Amino acid sequence: MKHDRMCGSRCLGPMTFSVDLTGQYVTLSQKGQLASRDTSSFMNGLAFLSRTVKVDEKLCIRIEDRTSLWDGALRVGFTNICPQRNTLPPASIPDLRDTRGYCVVPVPEDLCRCGVQLQFWINYAGMVIVQEAGGEKYYLRAEGLNLNNPLWVFIDLYGSTSAVRLLRSKKGSRTSCPNSPVDSTSSINWLAGAVERQTSEMNTHTLSSVVNANVFTQSRSPPPVPAQQRQRFLSDSSRNSSMEDMDFSSLLQEFQRMHLSGSEHVSILVSRNKVLQCAKDSVSNSNFTWNKMPLVTFVGEEALDRGGPRREFFRILMMEVQRSLGIFEGQPGHLFFTYDQMALEEHKYELAGKLIVWSVAHGGPGLKSLDPCLYQLMCTQECQLVDFDWHLIPDADIQDKLQKISSCKTTADLQRLQTEQGDWICDCGFPGIYRREISIQDVPKIYSFAVRHYIYLRTSNMIHQFTKGLNAYGQFWDMVRTHWVEFLPIFTNMHEPLSKSTFGDLFQIHWSKSGTKKREAEKETIHCWELVLKMIEDKKPKAPQNELHFEEILAFITGVDEVPPLGFSPKPSIRFYQPEQRGYRLPFANTCMMGLFLPRVVKDEVELYRMLLRAIRDSAVFGRI
């Protein structure tokens, strides 16, 4: 708190190592900013930071010393698990890497030189990114982490890396509070130099960078990003944008600043039974302007749109785009485009693109359902599809064909494949299936080409019309393609369930005057509220029909079931009402003001849970009082 008062809103808090959370051979010095490992051992070099970090908070470090006695090098990582000194293992790999709730990134040895300054962070797409100052970015998909929970950071002084200094952290315009003038100055100079170097490298391209489970390597063809894989790695594709170093929320804010009108509005009348049709009629109207703020009115409901109806409208609309427009097929989170010439002629794919941009631009959700491999191909990222799960294909006949290719193990199998599936494989763009020199070693390539043809090339006209719709409003798709990793949460399913701590932190409580009886009653209610949140987290009661979820309560209060990309402004609130002496009034919500109203007199948490359950389940319309 002292640092926050000194540095104001720009301060992220000091960044030091925790004296209580270091390995057996680690020594801390220089006010906890320098961690050194005894080089008589190559392990027991774990060191945790003294505070949690934020998503997109870039941590800047410098390698101060190394030894030639050992192989291997620095590792960095993130975890949702609150660290305990008596549980620190001797090394992060394999001990932490193979434990759920941890993500460990081995830094390439050629980066771990004395004096090298690195930055690493985790973004909203769940990717851990490591970068040398002004150099290439290396990505690792963080599996098993919940970005809605607190994130602890650890550094493993492993092998040849024997000393690391913490410099600063940076998130947008905010930086961590300095502990050392010298270190602060060097960090600032490094950040300025990194920006200058990145600017000078605009309009140039470098080799893509990918990683495997143990080390970072370089490749021109990064693998895909299937969600079912434990680890999958992505490449950096954009070195040609002045906005390269911006995070996801900054990109959206910049897009809004450039294109949206802050004062003009457009009225949208919506029937709940025809949300998609009403949206289609709106954007097809010759007077429609997408960059004006939509004021939504649901037919038969008296409510002034101060945010709640708009949020609810876009949430329902995105669900309808997925399931009712007829242009997608497949499993939730793994949708592919349908091959529908009639839908193409009716410009339904283009309409979907326009509706998605309209939603995202005005604070609504995105599609969040494309198959990650398809999305990567759409963003012109080369990927090998040898690990693609053929079960995800919605066509049973194509599933059977792909299964036969993947199960081809012998020369006899290959000959049978040529006989039974040769013509289809030719149609997929691989006429080499009939060549004399074809061998069993070519089967992974055949499989990859067949998958690529079915999920991407076959529907290329549909995809082109879809991206044309995305570009119709502010060239949105061009920005997405340049920053495709950052926009993964908009187009693919990367949603993490809300936790108790994250959900509780969303709310601002409006108390009565201190010292009054009302205030004391409100304290009792909030105590019960906290116990209710604990019941939800612990999934009590067990009966599914009586089980509340944080997302369900959030939708009841705000009209959306997850935190928007740019957060809530203002914060949702908890307010109180005085129960009537006679009668019975349930808790209620106002989605426009994003307020939940709780009674001042509550007997216990079970009663409050039941009241909330009935209020939410009996409410035909979120937010109606």
N, C-alpha and C positions, 0 to 999 in steps of 0.2 A: 504493500500500500504506500509505503514511503516513496518508492520509485515512481509509482503512478502519479502521485501528487507533484513530484518534481518534473516529470517528463510529459505529463498531460496525456491526452488520448493517443499520442503517437508512440507511446512506450509499450512494449510487449512484456516487460519485466526482465530482470537480469538473467543471463544465461551462464550458468556455472555447472560444474560437475557436483554430484551429491557426495559428500564425505562419507555417508553411511552406505553407499551403494556402489562399491568398487570391488574389483577382484583382489585375490590374495597378494598379487605382485604389483599392484597399482599404487602409485604415490601421487597425491595432488599437491599443487603449489600455485603460487601467484594468484591468491584469492580464489582458488578453485577453478581457474581457467586452463591450467596446464595439467594434463594427465600423463604420467610416465610409467612404463612397465619395466621391471627388472629383466634384463636380457638373458639372465641365466635360465629362463624358461620361455617357451614360445606361446604359452597360454596363460590363463588366469588374468587376463587383461581387460575384463569387462568394466565399463564405467557408464553409469546412468546420469542423465542430466537431472538437475535439482527441481525441475518443474515440468509440467506437461506442455505440449506444443499444440499449435493450431494447424488445421489443414491449410496447405499452401504457404506455411511459414518456412522460409528458406534458411537453413542453418549453415553458417559459414565457419569452416574450420581450416587450420593450417597444420601440415605435417612437420613437426619440429625435429624429429630424429628417427633414424632407422638403423638396423643392424644387418650385417651380411651372414649372421650365424644361422638364421632360420629362413625357410621358405614360407610362402603365403604372405598375406598383407591385410591391411585394414578392412574391417567390416562395420557396417552401420545398420541400424534397424529401428523398428517401431513396434509397440505392443499396447494392447488394451489392458494388460494385466498389471496391476499395481505391484511394482518390484519389492522384494523382501531380501534383506541382506543374506539371511541364512539359506536362501534358495538359489543364489547366483551359481551357475555352472562354470566349469573351467573354460569353456569356449562356446561361442554362439552357434557354431556349426559343428556337429549336427544337433546339439542339445536344444537350442531355442528354435532353430529352423524347422525342426520336426515336431514342435509343440504348437497346438492351435492357439491363435491369439498373438502370434509373433510373426514378424516379417524381417528376414535377415538378408542384407545385400552385400555380397563380397565385392569390394572395390577393385578394379583391375590393377594388377601390380605395377604396370607401367605408369599409372597415375600417382602411385604412392612414393614419390620422391621427396627428399627434404626440401622444404620451402614451398611445396605445391599447396595452393589454396583451393579447396573444394567447397561446393555447396550441395546440400541434399535436402529433399523435402518430399512430402506425400501430397498428391493433389486430389480433387474431388472425384476424379475418375478411378481412384484407388490404385494409382500408380506411384511407386517410389522412384524418384528421379535423382540421379547423381551426375554432377557436372564439374569438370575443372573450369577455372575462370576463363571464360571466353571460348571454351571447347565444346566437344560433342556432349549430347545428353544420352545417358544410359537409363533404360526403363526396366522395371521389374513389377509385374502384377502382384499386388499385395492380397493374398488370399486369407480369409479368416479374420480380417480386421473390421471393426465397426467404426466408421468415421463419425458416428454420432456419440461415441463414447470417448472419454479422455484418452489421449495418446502420450505415452512415455517414449523417450528416445534413449537408445544406448549406442555406445561406440565400443568396439572390440579391438583393442590394441594387440593384434594377433601377428605371429610370425615376424617378418622383418620390420613392421611398424612398431616403434617403441615409444613415441611421444606425440601427442596431438594437443593443439591449443584451440580452445573455443574463441572465435572472434566475435561474431554478432549473429543475430537472426533478423530477417526482414520479411514482412508481409505487406504488400502494397507500399504505402507510404510510411508504415509504422516500422520501427526498429526496436531491438531490445535495448534496455538501459545499459550504458557502459559501466564497467567496473574498473577498467584500466585505460587511461588516456592514450597510452601508446598503442594498445591493441585496438582501441576504437578508431584511432586515426588510420591505422593500417587497413582495418576492415573497410572503412569508408573509401579509402583510396582504391582498394581492390574492387569494390562494387562499382565505383566510377569507371575504373579501367575495364571491367567486364562489359559494362554498357557500351563504352567506346569501341571495344573490340567487336562486340556483336553488331553494332551499327556498321562498322567497316566491312563485316562479313555478309551484309545484306546482299541479296541477289546472287549468292553463291550456294553451292550444294556440296554436302559432304557425304561420305559413305554412311549408310544407316547403321545404327548401333543396336545390337541385341545382346542378350545375356542368356546363359544357361544356368543350371541349378548351382553350379560351383564357381564359375568365373564369368566375367564379361568377355564377349568376343565380338568381332565385326563381321557383318554379312550384308550382301546386297538384297537378300530376300528374307525379311523377317517372317517368322511363323505367325499363324492366326491367333485369335484371342477367344477360343471357345470357353464358355463359363464353366463347363464341367471339368476342365483341366485344373490340376492343383496349382501349377504355375505356368504362365504363358507370358511371353515377352514381346514388347512392341518396340518400334523404332521411331526415331525422330525424323520427321519428314519436312519440317518447315524451318528453313534458315533464311527465308526471303521476306520476312514481314517485320515491320517496325514495331509490331505489337507482340513479337515472339515471347517476350519475357512476362507478359501479362497472364494472370491467372484467370480461371473460368469466370468468376464473378466480375472481374474487371473488364473482360471482353464483352460480357452482356451489358454492363453499364455503359461502355463506350458505344456499343451498337444503339442503345436507347438514346444516348445523348446525340448521336449523329442523325437519327431518323425520326424519333417520336416527337410529337407536339405536346408540350407541357400544359397547354391551356385549352386546346380544342377537344371536343367530345363528339361521339357519334352514338345515337340511341339504338339499342338492339332489343327487339321484342322476341322473347323466347317461350315456346311451349315445351314443357318438360317431356311431353310424349314425342316431340319432333325436334330435338335439340340439333341433330345433324342437318336436317332440312332447313331449319331456321338459320343456321350458320351459313349454309350454302346460298340461301336466298340473300343474305346480308352481303357476302363478298361478291355476289354476282350483280348486285345493284350498281347502276352506273354512277350513283352518288357516293358509293362506299369509299372511304379513305382509311387504309389499314393503320396509318400512323397516328390516328386520333384515338384518344382514350375511349374504349367502349363503356357505355353506361347500360347495364343489362337490367331488364325488367322481365320477370317470369310472369306469364299470363295468369291472372287471377290472384296474384300476390301483391300486397301493398308493401313495398320496400324500396327505399331510396338507395340506389347503388353507390355505396361508399367503399366498395372493395369486396364485400362478401359475395353478392350475387355474381360478380365478374369472376372471382376465383372459382366458385362452384360451377359456373357455366363452362369455363375452360377445362376443368377437371373432367366433367361429364363428356364434353366434346371430344377430348383425346381418347377416351374409352370408346366412344362411338366411331371414331375414325378407324380404330383398330378392328372392331368387330362387325360394323354395319356397312361400311363403304364398299366392301367386296374386293378390295385390292390386295389384301394380305391373307396368307395362309400359314399354318404351322402352329407350334406350341407357344404358349406365353413365354416371352423372353427370347424366342427363336423364330420370329416371323420372317417370312420371305414374301416377295411380290408374286401375285398371281399372274399367269400368262393369259390375259383377257383382252382380246382385240377390241371388243365392244366397250369395255371400260376405258381403254386407251382412246378410242374415238370420242367418247363422252368426256374426256379430259378429267377423269376421276383421280388419276395419279397426281396430276397437277393441282387439283383441288386439295388433296391431302397435304401436299407440300405447303400450300398457302395457309391452310388452317393451322398447321404446326408452327409456322413462323409467327402468325398472328397471336397464338397462345404464348409462345416463349417471349416474344417482344413485350407483352403486357403483363409479365410476371406469372404466367400460367405454366403448366408442365409441358414437357415435350412428348415424343412418341414413346420412348423408353421401352421398346419391345423388339427392335430389329435383332436378328442374329448377329453376334459380334463379328463373325467372319465376313458376312455380307456387308456390314457397315465398313469394315476395313477395305474391302475391295471397292466399294463405292467411293471411298476417299482416295482412290488410286494408289493404295498401298499394296505392293507385291507381297503375297503370302503363299506359303506352301500349305496345302490342305490335306496332307497325308494323315493327320490325326483327327480329321473331321468325323464327328459321330453320325453315321448314316441313319441312325434311328430318328434324327431330327427332321429328316426329309418327310414332308406330308404325303407324298405319293407312294403307296405301298409297292407298286411295280418298280419304281426307281430305287426304293430301299432294297428290293431283292437284287437288282442289278449291281448296286454298289456293294452289297454284302458279298456277292460272288467275286467281285474284283478284289476286295480286301482279303478274302479267304484263299486267294490264289497263291499257293506255296511251292508248287512243283512245275516242271516242264509240262507234264501231262495236264495239270490244271490250266496252264496257259493255253495249251492247244484247245482244250474244251471251251475256254473263254472266247477264243477266236471264232470258234464255230457257232457258239450260242449267242454271243453278245458283240461280235465283231462289227456288224453294221451299225449298231447303236453307238459304239465307241467311236466309230468313224464320224458319225453325226455330231458327236461331242467335240469334234475338232482334233481327233488323234488318228489320222489315217495310217500312221505307222504301226497300228496293231497288226497289220498283215505283212509287215516287212519280215524278210527272212532272218535278219539279225536281231529281232526282238527277243528279249530274254526275261527271265523271272525278276531280274534286278530292275526292270522298267515298270513293274507293277505299281509301286508308289506313285510314279509319275502319271500313269494311266488313271489311277484313282483320283489324283488331284485334278487332272484335266476334266474328268467326268463331273466331279463336284462343282468345279468352277463354272462349267457350262450350265449346269442345272440351276444353281442358285444365283448366278450373275449374268453370264453372257446370253442365256436364253431369254431373259427378261430385260435386256439392256435398253430396249425402247421404252419400257415402262419405267425403269429407273431414271432414264434421261428426262422423261416428262415429270417425274416426281421431283428431281433436283431442280428442274426448270421452275416448278412451283415454289420451291424453297428460295430460289434466287429472285423470284418476282417481287419480293418485298425486301429491299435494302441489300440485295446480293448476299443474303444470309448464308447460302450454301458455300459460297467462295470462302467466307470466313471460317465456316465449320471445317472444310477440307484442309485449310491451312493449319488449323488448330484441332485436328481430329481427335487427339488424345484427350484434350480438355473437354470436348463435347461428347465424350462417351456417355456420361450420365443423361444427356438429353435424348439420345437415340437408342441406347441399349439399357437393359435392365440391370442397374448397379445399385438398386435401392437397398439400404440397410435398415432393418427395423429400429424404431426409436427406442432408446433406453430410458429408464426412469430418470436418471440425472439430466439427460439432454431434454427430455420432455418437460421436466419441472423447471429447468432454467429458461424455458421459453416465456414464462409468465411473469408479469409484474402485478404485485398484489396491492390493491387499493384499500388501505386500512382506514378505520375510523380514528378519531382523535385519541392519542395515547392517554391512558389512565381512565377511560370511560368503560362502562359495562359492555357497550357494543364491541369495543376493542378486545376485551377479554373473551367474549363469546366468539369473535372472529378467530382468535388464536386457537380455540378449541376446534373450530371447523377446519382450519388449515392443518392442525395436527391429524385430524381424521383424513383429510385430503392426502397427506403424505403417506398415511397407512394404506389408503386405497391404491395409490400408485405402487406401493410395495406389493399389494395383493395382485395387481395386474402383472408386475414383473415376475412374481412367483407363480403366475397362472393359477391363482385361487379365486373362485372355486373352480374345480376341475371340470364341471359339466360344460361342454362346448356351447350350449345354448345360453349359458349365463356368463360367458367369458368376454370381458371387455378388452379392447386393444387400445394402445396409445393413439394409433392412427385413426381409430374410430372416434375417439374423443376429440382429437384435433380437427377432424372434418366437421364435427358437430359445432365446434366453436368458430372455426375460421373458413369453412367451406372447402378446404383442401386437406388431403390425408398425408401430406409430407411437407417438410419445410421447403419453401420455394428456393430457387437457385440464389436469389439475392436476399433471402431471409424475409422476416416480417418487419414492416415499418408502418405504424409503431408496433411495439411488442404486444402480443395477446395479453389480456388482463384477467384477473380474478377479482370479482366484486361480490358484494353481499346484499342480501335482502332479509327483511324481518318477517319471519313466518306469521301468517295470520292466526289469530286465536282460535278461529273456527275454520274448518276446511283444511286442505292439504295441497300445497304447491310444490311441484318438483323443481329441481334446478333447471335453469334455462340459459340460452345463449343468444347472442346477437352477433351474426357473422360480419356485419358491416364494421362494427367497432371491435370485433374479435374479442368479445368479453364473455366470460362464463360467470353466471350468478349463482352463488351457493347460499344456502340458508345459514343464518347465524347460530341457530340452535340445532346441533346434531348430537344424537346420543352416542353413537359409535361408528367405526369405519364400515361395518357391515351394513348399517342402515344407509349411510351415504353411498356406498357401492350400489345398493339396490335402487336407490333413488336415481342415480346417474344412469344405470342400466335401463330403467323404465323410461326415463326422459329421452334417451338417445334412440332406443328401439321403437318407441311410440311416436317419434317425430317423423312425419312423412317428408318434411322439408328441413334440411339443416338450417339452423339459425332462426327458425320461426319462433316467436315468443307466444 
